[in-house]
């Protein structure tokens, strides 16, 4: 059986994980709510196919719970599927570690990145700042939003990471 594969942002890093869609589907069908009560079972199911370093468990829990919430929202909206981000040079987009990282402490909420990027990568937070909500909707190789960000809150990986693809 071929398991699903995708990268998830855990802290500042993209981590490739197998079997997430299967784990999310099982939890959803078992009636788990996408809240803190699901975290132990979520971690246990993801660990069946992946290694989670003990020192990073809290970061994994946060990232996986966010992904599970998104999955539940999509399923409740009738999608019932993971987002198809397409491909880049024949590789699934979510396997390409090219996306912005936003340093919230530098963001002044000016919204220049929101106005520039029309792909839905960013959203406004409750406190008026900006956060990355769909990292894999970012156009591979584009980093113009970082240049329009006057406080320098947006960063991208070095372009050399794309040479592997």
Backbone bond lengths (Angstrom), bond angles and torsions (degrees), N, CA, C in turn:
res aa  C-N    CA-C-N  psi(-1)  N-CA   C-N-CA  omega(-1)  CA-C   N-CA-C  phi
1 X - - - 1.445 - - 1.531 109.71 -
2 X 1.303 117.04 129.45 1.458 121.79 176.68 1.515 109.69 -84.36
3 X 1.316 115.76 123.66 1.460 120.88 177.96 1.523 109.96 -88.52
4 X 1.313 115.45 153.29 1.461 120.01 175.12 1.523 108.65 -65.17
5 X 1.314 115.53 156.21 1.468 121.42 177.32 1.516 107.93 -141.09
6 X 1.316 115.39 137.29 1.453 119.74 171.28 1.510 109.39 -161.68
7 X 1.311 114.17 162.94 1.454 119.86 175.83 1.515 108.83 -96.08
8 X 1.308 114.26 142.62 1.452 122.32 178.48 1.517 106.62 -126.15
9 X 1.298 115.58 140.41 1.451 119.47 176.66 1.516 109.46 -79.91
10 X 1.321 115.20 113.94 1.461 122.33 177.77 1.516 106.12 -112.47
11 X 1.320 116.01 108.09 1.462 119.28 -172.73 1.516 108.65 64.98
12 X 1.317 116.67 -122.73 1.468 121.31 -179.79 1.526 112.72 -98.24
13 X 1.319 117.50 2.99 1.457 120.04 -171.74 1.525 112.69 -117.51
14 X 1.316 115.98 148.75 1.462 121.68 171.75 1.518 107.20 -87.04
15 X 1.322 115.44 129.38 1.459 121.09 -178.75 1.520 107.69 -123.25
16 X 1.315 116.71 125.60 1.455 121.34 177.35 1.517 110.57 -80.11
17 X 1.332 116.26 126.37 1.462 120.95 -177.85 1.526 110.33 -129.46
18 X 1.308 115.47 139.68 1.464 122.31 177.39 1.522 109.89 -100.44
19 X 1.327 115.61 145.75 1.454 121.52 171.70 1.515 117.06 78.13
20 X 1.333 118.13 15.10 1.464 119.12 -178.88 1.515 112.38 -65.13
21 X 1.313 117.21 -46.62 1.461 119.13 -178.71 1.523 110.89 -59.57
22 X 1.318 116.91 -39.51 1.455 120.84 178.96 1.529 111.02 -66.29
23 X 1.334 117.14 -42.28 1.469 120.73 178.28 1.530 110.81 -64.98
24 X 1.327 116.85 -44.07 1.468 120.41 179.62 1.525 111.06 -63.23
25 X 1.319 116.76 -42.44 1.468 120.50 179.42 1.520 110.58 -61.58
26 X 1.325 117.24 -44.60 1.467 121.12 -180.00 1.525 111.02 -62.38
27 X 1.322 117.19 -43.57 1.467 120.27 179.52 1.524 111.06 -65.89
28 X 1.319 116.45 -43.05 1.456 121.36 -179.85 1.534 110.21 -61.67
29 X 1.325 115.76 -46.02 1.465 120.20 -179.50 1.524 112.42 -68.06
30 X 1.335 117.18 -26.51 1.461 121.21 177.44 1.530 111.78 -81.54
31 X 1.328 116.70 -2.61 1.461 120.86 176.11 1.519 115.77 88.34
32 X 1.327 117.46 13.43 1.461 119.21 177.58 1.525 110.35 -68.59
33 X 1.315 115.83 137.33 1.460 121.77 174.40 1.527 107.77 -86.00
34 X 1.332 117.87 148.92 1.475 119.86 179.46 1.531 111.98 -80.34
35 X 1.343 114.64 63.92 1.465 120.29 178.49 1.530 108.70 -134.79
36 X 1.303 116.39 -174.98 1.467 121.61 -175.26 1.528 113.19 -56.26
37 X 1.329 117.88 -27.41 1.466 119.62 -179.07 1.530 112.42 -65.61
38 X 1.322 117.05 -21.77 1.468 121.16 -179.33 1.526 113.07 -84.56
39 X 1.324 117.56 -14.54 1.466 120.90 -172.01 1.526 113.67 -57.29
40 X 1.347 120.81 -48.61 1.472 118.20 -178.67 1.537 113.09 -58.77
41 X 1.331 117.15 -43.97 1.463 119.91 179.78 1.525 110.82 -69.49
42 X 1.317 116.80 -37.73 1.470 121.74 178.32 1.524 109.99 -60.67
43 X 1.320 116.96 -48.70 1.470 121.01 178.30 1.531 110.89 -62.28
44 X 1.320 116.90 -41.87 1.474 120.25 -179.04 1.529 110.65 -62.28
45 X 1.326 117.17 -43.54 1.469 119.95 -178.74 1.525 111.68 -69.53
46 X 1.318 117.05 -39.69 1.463 119.73 179.47 1.528 110.10 -67.87
47 X 1.325 117.16 -34.77 1.474 121.36 177.98 1.532 112.43 -65.26
48 X 1.303 118.39 -20.56 1.462 120.09 179.26 1.526 111.19 -62.64
49 X 1.331 117.28 -27.97 1.467 121.58 -177.30 1.522 113.35 -118.01
50 X 1.338 117.51 -9.94 1.466 120.92 -171.09 1.519 111.08 -140.68
51 X 1.309 114.99 154.83 1.460 120.81 174.71 1.519 109.08 -91.77
52 X 1.322 116.45 129.92 1.459 122.20 174.27 1.516 107.09 -116.77
53 X 1.333 117.89 113.25 1.465 119.93 -179.36 1.530 110.37 -61.89
54 X 1.316 118.06 131.81 1.466 120.39 -178.67 1.533 112.97 -54.32
55 X 1.314 117.62 -37.54 1.466 120.45 -178.68 1.526 112.90 -68.72
56 X 1.322 117.04 -19.32 1.468 121.13 -178.35 1.529 112.40 -109.09
57 X 1.318 117.42 12.13 1.464 120.21 -175.43 1.529 112.65 -57.52
58 X 1.308 117.96 -41.44 1.472 120.49 -179.06 1.527 111.15 -63.91
59 X 1.330 117.56 -40.63 1.465 120.43 177.69 1.525 111.08 -66.48
60 X 1.327 116.92 -40.24 1.461 120.43 176.28 1.526 110.33 -62.75
61 X 1.316 116.55 -43.67 1.465 120.67 -179.37 1.525 110.41 -58.72
62 X 1.317 117.22 -45.45 1.464 121.46 179.42 1.524 110.86 -62.20
63 X 1.327 116.72 -47.62 1.468 121.07 -178.50 1.523 111.45 -64.84
64 X 1.325 116.99 -45.69 1.461 120.44 -177.92 1.528 111.55 -67.39
65 X 1.316 116.93 -37.89 1.457 119.43 178.25 1.530 110.46 -64.97
66 X 1.318 117.12 -39.37 1.469 120.36 175.83 1.515 111.79 -62.21
67 X 1.329 116.69 -42.53 1.465 120.63 177.88 1.524 111.10 -66.73
68 X 1.325 117.03 -38.44 1.469 120.65 178.35 1.535 110.39 -65.98
69 X 1.322 116.99 -39.49 1.473 120.27 176.32 1.526 110.56 -59.26
70 X 1.316 115.91 -47.19 1.465 120.51 179.58 1.533 110.68 -61.04
71 X 1.321 116.35 -42.65 1.467 120.94 177.63 1.531 110.29 -59.63
72 X 1.330 117.24 -45.89 1.466 121.21 -179.25 1.522 110.97 -64.12
73 X 1.322 117.60 -40.05 1.471 120.71 178.01 1.523 110.29 -63.25
74 X 1.316 116.99 -45.06 1.461 120.57 179.60 1.517 111.01 -64.36
75 X 1.320 116.86 -40.14 1.459 120.46 -179.68 1.526 110.00 -67.36
76 X 1.322 117.28 -42.60 1.461 121.22 179.02 1.529 111.01 -64.98
77 X 1.332 117.48 -31.49 1.463 121.69 178.50 1.523 112.40 -78.99
78 X 1.329 116.44 -1.25 1.452 119.93 177.38 1.511 114.65 96.82
79 X 1.317 117.01 -1.75 1.464 118.75 179.15 1.525 109.56 -70.82
80 X 1.337 116.22 -53.05 1.456 120.43 178.25 1.509 113.84 64.22
81 X 1.321 116.84 19.84 1.456 119.22 -177.11 1.522 109.53 -145.75
82 X 1.292 115.07 162.54 1.457 119.86 174.76 1.527 108.14 -75.10
83 X 1.301 115.79 154.49 1.454 120.45 178.07 1.520 109.59 -65.13
84 X 1.311 116.35 133.97 1.460 121.00 175.24 1.523 107.07 -92.71
85 X 1.324 116.29 107.22 1.456 121.49 -178.38 1.524 111.87 -89.09
86 X 1.319 117.33 0.32 1.451 120.27 179.71 1.511 111.75 82.48
87 X 1.323 115.21 -161.06 1.462 120.87 -178.84 1.529 109.67 -130.34
88 X 1.292 114.89 163.83 1.462 122.29 172.77 1.520 106.34 -137.64
89 X 1.314 116.08 119.66 1.463 121.92 -177.41 1.526 112.12 50.99
90 X 1.329 115.35 39.97 1.451 121.35 176.56 1.520 115.66 83.91
91 X 1.307 117.97 -4.32 1.459 122.01 -179.73 1.529 109.55 -102.72
92 X 1.333 118.43 145.01 1.462 118.87 175.25 1.529 109.27 -58.47
93 X 1.316 116.12 136.09 1.474 120.26 -176.71 1.519 111.99 -54.70
94 X 1.322 117.69 -38.92 1.465 119.08 -177.81 1.528 113.03 -70.58
95 X 1.328 118.17 -5.87 1.466 121.48 175.23 1.527 111.58 -92.01
96 X 1.341 117.08 -5.09 1.465 121.73 -179.05 1.531 108.81 -98.16
97 X 1.323 118.26 117.05 1.468 120.34 -175.90 1.541 112.86 -80.05
98 X 1.330 115.87 56.51 1.469 120.14 178.44 1.518 108.31 -121.49
99 X 1.312 115.81 107.64 1.457 121.75 178.31 1.522 107.63 -165.61
100 X 1.334 116.62 159.97 1.457 119.14 -179.36 1.521 112.25 -78.35
101 X 1.305 114.33 151.44 1.462 122.43 169.30 1.515 105.64 -117.32
102 X 1.310 116.33 130.35 1.455 120.52 -177.24 1.521 110.05 -110.27
103 X 1.318 116.07 126.16 1.466 121.20 176.87 1.521 107.42 -91.36
104 X 1.335 115.02 101.10 1.466 121.82 -173.72 1.526 112.30 -56.78
105 X 1.314 117.20 -33.15 1.467 119.30 -177.90 1.528 112.40 -68.49
106 X 1.339 117.57 -19.59 1.464 120.66 177.80 1.528 112.90 -96.06
107 X 1.317 117.31 -18.10 1.466 121.18 -177.06 1.526 109.92 -69.12
108 X 1.341 115.32 127.98 1.468 119.37 178.15 1.528 112.11 -103.91
109 X 1.333 116.84 4.56 1.456 120.82 176.84 1.517 114.95 75.97
110 X 1.326 118.05 19.31 1.465 120.68 -177.04 1.531 112.31 -65.83
111 X 1.337 117.78 -27.86 1.456 122.05 177.51 1.515 115.52 81.58
112 X 1.332 118.34 8.89 1.469 120.34 -179.82 1.530 110.73 -59.22
113 X 1.319 117.68 -39.03 1.465 120.77 179.89 1.523 110.58 -67.30
114 X 1.323 117.13 -38.88 1.469 121.19 178.17 1.524 111.37 -63.00
115 X 1.318 115.87 -41.35 1.468 119.50 179.94 1.525 111.09 -70.68
116 X 1.322 117.04 -35.27 1.464 119.76 -178.59 1.529 112.42 -74.70
117 X 1.319 117.03 -49.84 1.468 121.31 -173.61 1.529 109.64 -86.32
118 X 1.319 115.72 116.25 1.464 120.86 -178.95 1.525 112.42 -100.39
119 X 1.316 117.72 13.18 1.459 121.37 -175.47 1.522 113.92 -95.34
120 X 1.328 118.21 -0.37 1.460 121.10 178.13 1.506 114.60 81.01
121 X 1.325 116.70 22.66 1.459 120.69 179.30 1.526 110.80 -71.16
122 X 1.327 116.79 -35.99 1.469 122.36 -173.53 1.521 112.09 -111.35
123 X 1.335 115.35 158.41 1.461 122.62 172.51 1.531 107.39 -147.58
124 X 1.302 115.52 162.58 1.461 121.37 178.38 1.522 109.45 -87.35
125 X 1.319 116.14 139.72 1.462 121.31 176.86 1.531 109.25 -86.99
126 X 1.309 116.04 172.14 1.468 120.61 179.28 1.526 112.60 -61.88
127 X 1.332 116.82 -28.03 1.466 119.70 -179.43 1.529 112.81 -91.83
128 X 1.350 117.33 11.27 1.462 121.11 174.76 1.507 115.22 87.50
129 X 1.313 116.87 -0.07 1.463 119.72 177.31 1.523 108.78 -87.73
130 X 1.318 117.29 -169.09 1.458 122.06 -177.08 1.518 108.55 -121.21
131 X 1.334 116.09 147.23 1.466 120.93 174.53 1.522 108.79 -136.34
132 X 1.317 115.95 157.71 1.459 122.64 175.56 1.523 106.80 -84.91
133 X 1.348 116.44 120.52 1.465 120.18 -179.32 1.526 113.11 -111.76
134 X 1.312 118.22 -26.18 1.467 122.35 -179.99 1.526 109.18 -135.85
135 X 1.340 117.06 74.40 1.470 119.57 -175.06 1.522 114.51 -58.88
136 X 1.332 117.77 -32.03 1.460 119.77 -176.11 1.523 113.36 -84.87
137 X 1.320 116.90 2.39 1.470 120.05 170.49 1.523 110.30 -87.13
138 X 1.322 116.93 -7.63 1.460 121.92 177.52 1.527 109.28 -65.70
139 X 1.294 116.50 136.74 1.463 121.77 179.06 1.527 108.58 -72.32
140 X 1.319 115.95 123.28 1.462 120.81 -177.74 1.523 109.58 -59.65
141 X 1.335 115.16 127.73 1.459 121.67 178.98 1.514 113.95 93.53
142 X 1.327 118.13 -17.29 1.465 121.23 179.75 1.526 109.02 -83.75
143 X 1.304 116.31 136.30 1.468 120.90 175.24 1.526 110.53 -143.05
144 X 1.313 116.35 22.33 1.457 121.00 -176.27 1.517 111.79 -62.51
145 X 1.323 118.20 -33.78 1.464 119.82 179.70 1.525 110.89 -59.16
146 X 1.318 117.49 -32.39 1.469 120.36 177.73 1.521 110.79 -66.87
147 X 1.333 116.19 -33.50 1.469 119.43 179.07 1.524 112.23 -74.53
148 X 1.349 118.31 -28.46 1.461 119.84 178.98 1.524 111.94 -84.62
149 X 1.314 117.41 -8.11 1.465 122.18 179.92 1.528 108.85 -84.12
150 X 1.321 116.54 99.90 1.474 120.85 -176.43 1.531 113.72 -61.39
151 X 1.346 119.80 -38.18 1.469 118.04 178.67 1.528 114.25 -76.39
152 X 1.331 117.85 -6.16 1.468 120.36 179.03 1.515 113.55 73.25
153 X 1.328 117.23 33.16 1.463 121.06 -176.84 1.530 113.01 -81.17
154 X 1.335 117.91 -15.05 1.467 121.49 -174.94 1.523 110.14 -106.32
155 X 1.330 115.42 132.48 1.468 120.94 177.92 1.522 109.40 -132.72
156 X 1.312 115.90 154.69 1.464 123.27 177.68 1.516 108.79 -127.06
157 X 1.344 116.98 159.10 1.464 118.94 174.81 1.526 109.51 -66.90
158 X 1.308 117.41 163.53 1.466 119.00 176.22 1.529 110.25 -64.15
159 X 1.330 116.41 145.74 1.472 121.06 -178.51 1.528 112.43 -59.26
160 X 1.308 117.59 -22.07 1.463 121.15 -179.82 1.527 112.46 -59.45
161 X 1.347 118.39 -24.74 1.467 119.50 179.50 1.527 111.36 -63.43
162 X 1.324 116.84 -23.02 1.462 120.57 -179.14 1.522 112.75 -78.80
163 X 1.330 117.30 -17.68 1.454 120.55 -178.26 1.534 112.42 -64.47
164 X 1.315 116.89 -25.07 1.471 121.23 179.73 1.533 110.91 -70.06
165 X 1.323 116.69 -14.48 1.456 120.34 -176.64 1.502 110.67 -109.42
